[in-house]
Amino acid sequence: MISAAAFEYAPLREQLQSRSFYSDAQFFEVGIGPINSAQFVASNLTSFKNKNVIYIGTAGTFGNFEGVRIVRAATVQWLPTCERHGLSYAVKPDPILKLDRPLSALAELDSVKVICSTNVSLSNELPVELIPKNTVENLELYSCARQIAGVSASFTGILGITNAIGKDAHQQWRSNFHEAAQLSASIILSLQERNKS
């Protein structure tokens, strides 16, 4: 299990400690932002080799925010805000990553496209090919998935939608990130338990 910050996986870790068959689960805090997470993953890449890796995080939606919900990342794209708005361009664009090897118990979650950038966006404008209600923003997932997905047995990105992209995003996030972490833990455990039976 990996997260940008420990609070994102803390509820899951606490619940797993009481279940002996999950005693080998490891938790890694990769750091906030794409640079910190890329550096952490690069330094610890062998820890993820041939493992089932679950990224647990939060995200803002480009659509209407209708309350906290948990989704699975289907694709992850590096698309900085300035590039989205046509104010910059990438000399060599990074590939869109397809996360098509999720842990089977988590594959049934609603899936979304995730775009990542160096900073939290204040504008919810998107290129026409992206559908706002199916697109979310997270800072660290691309940095983690780009390195880990190639060496892990499976890689699943689970995100708690905590806010809408825009000027009120941070306040909404602050009001909802604990609920998102609790809900992520509950969903991951219930789906895993159901898959075991």
Number of C-alpha atoms within 10 A of each C-alpha: 20 24 26 24 15 18 16 26 23 17 18 22 19 11 13 17 13 10 9 8 9 12 11 9 12 12 17 17 17 23 19 13 19 22 14 14 23 21 15 17 23 13 10 14 15 13 14 22 16 14 16 17 24 19 23 27 28 30 30 27 24 23 17 12 16 11 13 19 16 22 24 23 27 20 19 26 21 20 21 19 22 12 14 17 14 9 8 11 13 9 6 6 10 12 10 16 18 15 18 14 15 22 17 12 16 21 17 12 15 13 18 20 22 28 25 24 23 15 13 19 21 14 14 18 16 14 11 7 6 13 14 18 13 15 21 27 27 24 25 26 32 26 25 24 23 20 15 24 24 13 16 19 16 21 25 24 28 26 28 26 25 30 28 25 24 17 12 11 19 17 11 18 19 11 13 18 21 18 16 25 25 17 18 24 21 15 16 18 17 13 16 15 11 9 11 8 5
